[in-house]
Amino acid sequence: MDQSGARYFCDLAQSFDPHNPAVFSLRERLITTENENPIEVSKLLLKELETRPTDVNLRVRLLKHFLQNNLIKEAYKHASAIEEKNLSIFHNNLNWYETFAEVLVRFQRDLTYSSQLTWEFWFLSVSVLDRLVALSLDEHLDTVKASTEYVTAVFNFDQMLSKASQNIQTCPDRQLVTVFLSHYHAQLYFYLATLIFKQAKKDLIQFKEASNVTLPVLLAAYHSCPPDLQSMWLIQSPENRRRLVQHWHKEASYRCSQTGHILLAAAKDRKTIVLEKATQYSTGMWREQLYKKVFVKRDQQLKISTSFFVSSFQVLEPVIKLPDPLDLVKFDEVAQLVYPDSLHHYIWLGLNSKLSDMEVKSFEGLQYSIKNLNNCAAEALNVLDIQSFLYCAILCAKSKMEDTKNLIHYNHDRPTVLPACITDHFSTLNQSKFILIAYEMNKNEQVNIGEVHMYLIKAIEVVRCIGHHGLDVRLLVALAKIFEERSKKLTKQSEIEFNDARAEMYWKTAMPFLEKVKNNQMITYSNNRLFEYKGKDISISEASSYIEVGSCSQLYS
């Protein structure tokens, strides 16, 4: 078909379905073929983005088009404007940050823009590479990076921090510079620890050695506290700077949550040993030794003198002191806001917390609960439904982990807690889908209402024990106890009543199952259960004890 014929059919298709991506792709190819002016393709891509503003792949195509045609300034301007909006859809997109990083490198190299390499440029560059490192280390994305790629990402971040620290002195706000360097310095330490643990998972280093050499960086990363949001300096700062520091506060809380739990788990029953090891591995030239252990390529080793980690004028020293569990509760609550639609991260937090103390903080505006628990409409979704769902997922993940530890080939040198991004999947696809959909619906981000409602209804029915819920009797008993504990800690009367109602519901559902166990009868569950609980079955004596506890609870509720 000739060019005019292709254009005719393209126009015809567009008249029927103007927003079809296939029609757009054809029009893009036609314009590219007919016109050598890259501006025309840019206009087409920008026009299409008006229709599909949250299409990340289309944004990436636009940036790559700018780069291919040497429109570096346009690429930098567009990418910077998007990043400033802090849209969640871009937050976990590796392709976006890889392309953005390329834009920054090209912009930095082009001498035409040397006068535009302001302190804002360096702040942005560090921020983008920070996100690129986090995504490159993550094992839960569609694209998982090879060892050389994620090591290079951490190396580039380290070098960029060094370069940025020398070029941000023009920033008029000295306090902002201090907070910026302090935050990203600690982030670098956290990423180095994650990288070493990741290498241990790949058998490139022994877990025992990894656990020892990471102690100094974990302690330093933990004790570098999140910026104070109530400081007079910040309160008097412009809105855009306040937003920036609030973003760092969230990221830092997540870092402190992660490193804090890893350290407490490592020190369980061996506190003195861990503190002695931390002191031992943070003496002498420990930074140089760690750098050489991580960055093994010749060109990387040659750049040790320009490493921020090794030669920063602002040394971040490890504080040889274990985290306070009470501080971790505060960090955990803010950490939820970093990955609010990720069940994996909720489970990670739940496995390292007392469940009755765990509060969902990321579903802002969602009703607390409802009186009629038989109303399972999607619109009836509430905070206690989310709590119940999370408890089920966490308890099932815990049972699975304990089951795994009994296997002969289990490596007992492996730390019990690793960073969430390199921890094996805790949940099933269906479980993860519920949290994602529930969060999107609460934020009014979901489009396919019919499918979403059906999915939410099924999950709500399960956590409210309606129909063929499939909840294991051990799970029901655990849920009843958790909600009883929660109720005792609350002060607001309506919340106490709602939690009591949940506890009563779970005891009531568990009783017939417990009676069966007591009478030595078989319990059968429905197929394709949403939650599979592993481990030992309840014994007859345990069932009798639970019946007694449950009967008393229902009597006094």
RAJO-V5262 format. One record per residue. RES is the residue in one letter. PHI is phi in radians with two decimals (999 if undefined). PSI is psi in whole degrees, 0 to 359 (* if undefined). OMEGA is omega in whole degrees, 0 to 359 (none if undefined). Layout:
BEGIN
RES|PHI|PSI|OMEGA ; RES|PHI|PSI|OMEGA
END
This chain:
BEGIN
M|999|136|180 ; D|-1.41|177|185 ; Q|-1.07|317|182 ; S|-1.16|324|178 ; G|-1.16|317|179 ; A|-1.08|319|180 ; R|-1.14|320|180 ; Y|-1.03|310|182 ; F|-1.21|330|177 ; C|-1.16|315|178 ; D|-1.11|321|180 ; L|-1.12|313|180 ; A|-1.10|323|181 ; Q|-1.20|329|179 ; S|-1.19|331|179 ; F|-1.48|317|185 ; D|-2.46|80|187 ; P|-1.12|338|185 ; H|-1.83|14|179 ; N|-1.27|126|181 ; P|-1.02|328|180 ; A|-1.17|321|178 ; V|-1.14|319|178 ; F|-1.08|316|181 ; S|-1.05|320|179 ; L|-1.13|316|180 ; R|-1.11|322|179 ; E|-1.07|317|180 ; R|-1.15|321|179 ; L|-1.11|314|181 ; I|-1.13|320|179 ; T|-1.10|320|181 ; T|-1.25|318|186 ; E|-1.40|333|190 ; N|-2.25|126|180 ; E|-1.44|351|181 ; N|-1.39|112|182 ; P|-1.12|340|181 ; I|-1.09|326|180 ; E|-1.11|317|178 ; V|-1.17|321|178 ; S|-1.03|315|179 ; K|-1.06|318|180 ; L|-1.10|314|180 ; L|-1.10|318|180 ; L|-1.16|323|178 ; K|-1.15|318|179 ; E|-1.14|326|180 ; L|-1.19|339|174 ; E|-1.14|327|178 ; T|-1.44|322|183 ; R|-2.12|67|186 ; P|-1.13|335|182 ; T|-1.78|14|177 ; D|-1.41|99|185 ; V|-1.13|320|181 ; N|-1.08|324|178 ; L|-1.20|322|176 ; R|-1.09|318|179 ; V|-1.11|319|178 ; R|-1.06|320|179 ; L|-1.11|314|179 ; L|-1.07|317|180 ; K|-1.16|325|176 ; H|-1.11|316|177 ; F|-1.03|314|182 ; L|-1.13|316|181 ; Q|-1.08|331|183 ; N|-1.84|18|175 ; N|1.05|28|177 ; L|-1.63|64|189 ; I|-1.14|316|182 ; K|-1.10|319|180 ; E|-1.10|318|180 ; A|-1.10|314|181 ; Y|-1.11|316|181 ; K|-1.10|315|182 ; H|-1.17|312|182 ; A|-1.10|319|180 ; S|-1.11|319|181 ; A|-1.11|320|179 ; I|-1.17|315|183 ; E|-1.10|326|181 ; E|-1.12|332|180 ; K|-1.30|343|178 ; N|0.93|50|181 ; L|-1.38|132|185 ; S|-1.08|331|183 ; I|-1.15|336|179 ; F|-1.55|340|190 ; H|-0.99|321|184 ; N|-1.94|24|182 ; N|-1.77|106|182 ; L|-1.10|320|181 ; N|-1.05|319|179 ; W|-1.08|311|183 ; Y|-1.27|330|175 ; E|-1.13|315|180 ; T|-1.19|319|179 ; F|-1.06|317|179 ; A|-1.06|322|178 ; E|-1.14|320|177 ; V|-1.04|315|182 ; L|-1.12|320|178 ; V|-1.11|314|180 ; R|-1.13|319|180 ; F|-1.14|320|181 ; Q|-1.18|322|183 ; R|-1.28|329|184 ; D|-1.27|111|184 ; L|-1.08|340|179 ; T|-1.03|328|185 ; Y|-1.82|14|183 ; S|-1.00|326|179 ; S|-1.26|343|181 ; Q|-1.65|3|178 ; L|-1.44|68|182 ; T|-1.38|177|177 ; W|-1.07|330|177 ; E|-1.12|322|178 ; F|-1.07|316|182 ; W|-1.23|323|175 ; F|-1.03|312|181 ; L|-1.11|316|181 ; S|-1.04|315|179 ; V|-1.13|317|180 ; S|-1.06|317|181 ; V|-1.17|316|180 ; L|-1.20|329|175 ; D|-1.05|314|180 ; R|-1.18|322|179 ; L|-1.11|321|177 ; V|-1.10|311|181 ; A|-0.99|317|181 ; L|-1.30|327|180 ; S|-1.20|329|179 ; L|-1.43|340|186 ; D|-1.21|131|180 ; E|-1.73|8|184 ; H|-1.94|11|178 ; L|-1.60|166|178 ; D|-1.11|324|179 ; T|-1.88|115|179 ; V|-1.79|127|186 ; K|-1.37|149|176 ; A|-1.32|164|183 ; S|-0.94|313|182 ; T|-1.09|327|183 ; E|-1.25|314|182 ; Y|-1.32|332|174 ; V|-1.16|318|178 ; T|-1.08|321|180 ; A|-1.07|316|179 ; V|-1.17|319|178 ; F|-1.04|313|180 ; N|-1.09|322|178 ; F|-1.12|316|178 ; D|-1.05|313|180 ; Q|-1.17|321|179 ; M|-1.13|321|178 ; L|-1.06|319|179 ; S|-1.10|314|181 ; K|-1.16|316|181 ; A|-1.09|319|182 ; S|-1.05|335|180 ; Q|-1.57|352|187 ; N|-2.14|13|183 ; I|-1.96|14|183 ; Q|-1.22|345|178 ; T|-1.37|351|178 ; C|-1.11|125|184 ; P|-1.22|341|183 ; D|-1.73|96|183 ; R|-1.12|326|180 ; Q|-1.15|321|178 ; L|-1.10|318|178 ; V|-1.07|316|180 ; T|-1.07|314|180 ; V|-1.14|318|179 ; F|-1.00|307|182 ; L|-1.15|320|179 ; S|-1.09|315|182 ; H|-1.11|307|185 ; Y|-1.29|337|173 ; H|-1.10|313|179 ; A|-1.16|323|177 ; Q|-1.05|317|179 ; L|-1.03|317|179 ; Y|-1.09|318|179 ; F|-1.11|317|180 ; Y|-1.15|324|178 ; L|-1.12|318|177 ; A|-1.10|315|179 ; T|-1.06|317|180 ; L|-1.05|316|181 ; I|-1.14|317|177 ; F|-1.11|322|179 ; K|-1.12|320|177 ; Q|-1.13|324|178 ; A|-1.16|322|177 ; K|-1.07|329|180 ; K|-1.57|8|181 ; D|1.10|26|177 ; L|-1.56|350|176 ; I|-2.70|150|179 ; Q|-1.28|142|179 ; F|-1.05|324|181 ; K|-1.08|315|179 ; E|-1.16|317|180 ; A|-1.01|317|180 ; S|-1.09|325|181 ; N|-1.34|310|186 ; V|-1.23|340|180 ; T|-1.47|347|183 ; L|-0.98|313|180 ; P|-1.08|317|182 ; V|-1.26|326|177 ; L|-1.14|315|180 ; L|-1.13|318|179 ; A|-1.14|318|180 ; A|-1.14|322|181 ; Y|-1.22|313|186 ; H|-1.37|359|171 ; S|-1.52|94|191 ; C|-1.22|155|174 ; P|-1.05|149|179 ; P|-1.07|146|181 ; D|-1.35|114|182 ; L|-1.34|348|181 ; Q|-1.75|6|182 ; S|-1.17|144|182 ; M|-1.05|322|179 ; W|-0.99|314|183 ; L|-1.26|319|180 ; I|-1.01|325|182 ; Q|-1.55|0|181 ; S|-1.39|159|175 ; P|-1.09|158|184 ; E|-0.97|316|183 ; N|-1.13|327|178 ; R|-1.31|325|177 ; R|-1.10|318|179 ; R|-1.08|320|180 ; L|-1.07|313|181 ; V|-1.21|325|176 ; Q|-1.09|322|177 ; H|-1.11|316|178 ; W|-1.12|323|179 ; H|-1.05|316|178 ; K|-1.10|311|180 ; E|-1.07|318|181 ; A|-1.17|322|177 ; S|-1.11|319|177 ; Y|-1.08|315|180 ; R|-1.06|315|181 ; C|-1.16|324|176 ; S|-1.09|311|181 ; Q|-1.10|304|184 ; T|-1.14|323|180 ; G|-1.06|312|180 ; H|-1.20|323|178 ; I|-1.07|316|181 ; L|-1.16|316|180 ; L|-1.13|321|178 ; A|-1.15|320|180 ; A|-1.14|327|184 ; A|-1.58|0|181 ; K|-1.08|122|181 ; D|1.13|8|179 ; R|-2.61|43|184 ; K|-1.00|311|182 ; T|-1.08|317|180 ; I|-1.07|314|182 ; V|-1.09|316|180 ; L|-1.15|324|177 ; E|-1.16|318|179 ; K|-1.12|319|180 ; A|-1.06|318|178 ; T|-1.14|316|181 ; Q|-1.06|318|185 ; Y|-1.57|6|177 ; S|-2.10|30|178 ; T|-1.98|159|176 ; G|1.12|222|184 ; M|-1.57|45|188 ; W|-1.14|327|179 ; R|-1.17|314|178 ; E|-1.04|318|181 ; Q|-1.13|318|180 ; L|-1.19|318|178 ; Y|-0.98|312|182 ; K|-1.19|332|178 ; K|-1.26|325|184 ; V|-1.53|312|184 ; F|-1.78|93|190 ; V|-1.64|345|180 ; K|-1.20|150|184 ; R|-1.06|315|182 ; D|-1.15|330|177 ; Q|-1.26|319|180 ; Q|-1.16|328|179 ; L|-1.19|339|183 ; K|-1.74|21|180 ; I|-1.08|330|181 ; S|-1.22|338|179 ; T|-1.86|19|177 ; S|-1.44|128|177 ; F|-1.15|323|180 ; F|-1.07|317|185 ; V|-1.48|315|192 ; S|-2.08|22|179 ; S|-1.11|140|178 ; F|-1.24|341|179 ; Q|-1.84|89|186 ; V|-1.27|133|176 ; L|-1.80|102|185 ; E|-1.54|141|175 ; P|-1.18|135|174 ; V|-1.68|115|186 ; I|-1.40|74|181 ; K|-2.67|134|182 ; L|-1.35|154|181 ; P|-1.11|152|173 ; D|-1.56|122|181 ; P|-0.94|328|179 ; L|-1.16|324|177 ; D|-1.16|325|182 ; L|-1.13|328|178 ; V|-1.03|317|179 ; K|-1.17|317|179 ; F|-1.11|320|182 ; D|-1.08|319|182 ; E|-1.12|319|178 ; V|-1.29|325|181 ; A|-1.04|329|177 ; Q|-0.97|328|186 ; L|-1.31|347|180 ; V|-1.35|319|177 ; Y|-2.21|67|189 ; P|-1.20|343|181 ; D|-1.91|14|183 ; S|-1.86|109|178 ; L|-1.08|323|181 ; H|-0.94|316|182 ; H|-1.27|326|175 ; Y|-1.12|317|181 ; I|-1.12|318|179 ; W|-0.97|314|179 ; L|-1.13|317|182 ; G|-1.12|323|179 ; L|-1.15|339|183 ; N|-1.94|18|182 ; S|-2.36|165|170 ; K|-1.42|120|190 ; L|-1.06|324|181 ; S|-1.19|343|177 ; D|-1.61|349|185 ; M|-1.36|124|181 ; E|-2.09|134|176 ; V|-1.33|121|182 ; K|-1.96|354|190 ; S|-1.72|357|179 ; F|-1.83|65|184 ; E|-1.09|133|176 ; G|1.55|350|180 ; L|-1.33|137|180 ; Q|-1.05|148|186 ; Y|-1.20|310|176 ; S|-2.90|182|176 ; I|-2.31|159|182 ; K|-1.35|319|182 ; N|-1.57|94|183 ; L|-1.30|354|175 ; N|-1.43|347|178 ; N|-1.44|99|185 ; C|-1.81|24|176 ; A|-1.09|152|181 ; A|-1.02|326|181 ; E|-1.22|345|181 ; A|-1.53|0|178 ; L|-0.98|137|182 ; N|-2.50|175|184 ; V|-1.04|318|181 ; L|-1.21|335|171 ; D|-1.14|316|179 ; I|-1.10|314|178 ; Q|-1.00|312|181 ; S|-1.05|316|180 ; F|-1.08|314|180 ; L|-1.10|317|179 ; Y|-1.05|316|178 ; C|-1.03|312|182 ; A|-1.12|319|181 ; I|-1.17|314|181 ; L|-1.11|322|178 ; C|-1.19|319|178 ; A|-1.11|320|180 ; K|-1.13|318|180 ; S|-1.13|323|179 ; K|-1.18|318|179 ; M|-1.12|317|180 ; E|-1.15|326|177 ; D|-1.13|319|181 ; T|-1.15|323|182 ; K|-1.11|338|180 ; N|-1.43|353|180 ; L|-1.25|148|184 ; I|-1.09|320|187 ; H|-1.48|6|182 ; Y|-1.14|132|181 ; N|-1.49|108|184 ; H|-1.38|353|173 ; D|-1.42|344|181 ; R|-1.19|130|179 ; P|-1.03|145|180 ; T|-1.22|334|178 ; V|-2.22|125|176 ; L|-2.07|164|176 ; P|-0.94|143|185 ; A|-0.97|325|185 ; C|-1.20|342|179 ; I|-2.06|11|176 ; T|-1.48|141|180 ; D|-1.02|157|182 ; H|-0.99|131|179 ; F|-1.59|332|191 ; S|-2.13|168|175 ; T|-1.51|167|180 ; L|-1.09|319|181 ; N|-1.14|321|178 ; Q|-1.13|314|181 ; S|-1.09|324|182 ; K|-1.10|323|181 ; F|-1.08|311|182 ; I|-1.11|319|179 ; L|-1.05|311|181 ; I|-1.15|316|181 ; A|-1.06|319|180 ; Y|-1.17|316|180 ; E|-1.10|319|180 ; M|-1.15|319|180 ; N|-1.13|330|179 ; K|-1.63|5|182 ; N|1.00|39|181 ; E|-1.78|350|187 ; Q|-1.47|145|182 ; V|-1.85|309|186 ; N|-1.38|80|188 ; I|-1.06|315|184 ; G|-1.00|307|181 ; E|-1.11|319|181 ; V|-1.10|314|181 ; H|-1.06|316|180 ; M|-1.06|317|182 ; Y|-1.18|316|179 ; L|-1.11|317|181 ; I|-1.02|314|180 ; K|-1.05|315|181 ; A|-1.19|321|179 ; I|-1.11|318|178 ; E|-1.04|321|180 ; V|-1.12|308|184 ; V|-1.27|346|176 ; R|-1.81|11|173 ; C|1.05|41|181 ; I|-1.86|133|180 ; G|1.19|214|181 ; H|-1.45|72|185 ; H|-1.25|328|177 ; G|1.30|12|181 ; L|-1.30|129|180 ; D|-1.12|146|181 ; V|-1.04|325|179 ; R|-1.15|325|178 ; L|-1.20|317|180 ; L|-1.07|316|179 ; V|-1.12|316|180 ; A|-1.07|317|180 ; L|-1.12|317|179 ; A|-1.04|316|180 ; K|-1.14|319|181 ; I|-1.07|314|182 ; F|-1.22|330|174 ; E|-1.13|316|179 ; E|-1.10|317|179 ; R|-1.03|315|184 ; S|-1.04|322|181 ; K|-1.17|334|184 ; K|-1.58|347|185 ; L|-1.47|158|179 ; T|-2.07|335|181 ; K|-1.38|123|187 ; Q|-1.02|316|182 ; S|-1.10|321|180 ; E|-1.22|322|177 ; I|-1.04|313|181 ; E|-1.11|319|180 ; F|-1.15|320|179 ; N|-1.24|322|175 ; D|-1.06|319|180 ; A|-1.08|321|178 ; R|-1.15|314|180 ; A|-1.04|315|180 ; E|-1.07|318|180 ; M|-1.05|316|182 ; Y|-1.25|322|176 ; W|-1.11|316|182 ; K|-1.05|319|180 ; T|-1.26|326|183 ; A|-1.29|329|188 ; M|-0.93|309|180 ; P|-1.04|324|178 ; F|-1.16|317|180 ; L|-1.12|322|177 ; E|-1.08|320|178 ; K|-1.09|315|179 ; V|-1.09|316|180 ; K|-1.03|323|180 ; N|-1.59|12|177 ; N|1.06|36|178 ; Q|-1.78|154|181 ; M|-1.35|138|174 ; I|-1.76|129|176 ; T|-1.99|136|179 ; Y|-1.95|159|179 ; S|-1.18|156|178 ; N|-1.32|164|178 ; N|0.90|50|180 ; R|-1.22|147|178 ; L|-1.22|326|181 ; F|-2.18|120|178 ; E|-1.85|120|181 ; Y|-1.80|127|182 ; K|-1.69|177|173 ; G|1.80|188|185 ; K|-1.24|146|176 ; D|-1.28|160|176 ; I|-1.24|136|178 ; S|-1.43|168|180 ; I|-1.09|318|181 ; S|-1.16|322|178 ; E|-1.12|317|180 ; A|-1.05|317|180 ; S|-1.08|318|180 ; S|-1.12|317|180 ; Y|-1.16|323|179 ; I|-1.07|318|179 ; E|-1.12|313|180 ; V|-1.11|314|181 ; G|-1.12|322|180 ; S|-1.14|317|178 ; C|-1.12|319|181 ; S|-1.09|316|181 ; Q|-1.22|327|181 ; L|-1.13|321|184 ; Y|-1.72|2|181 ; S|-1.45|*|none
END
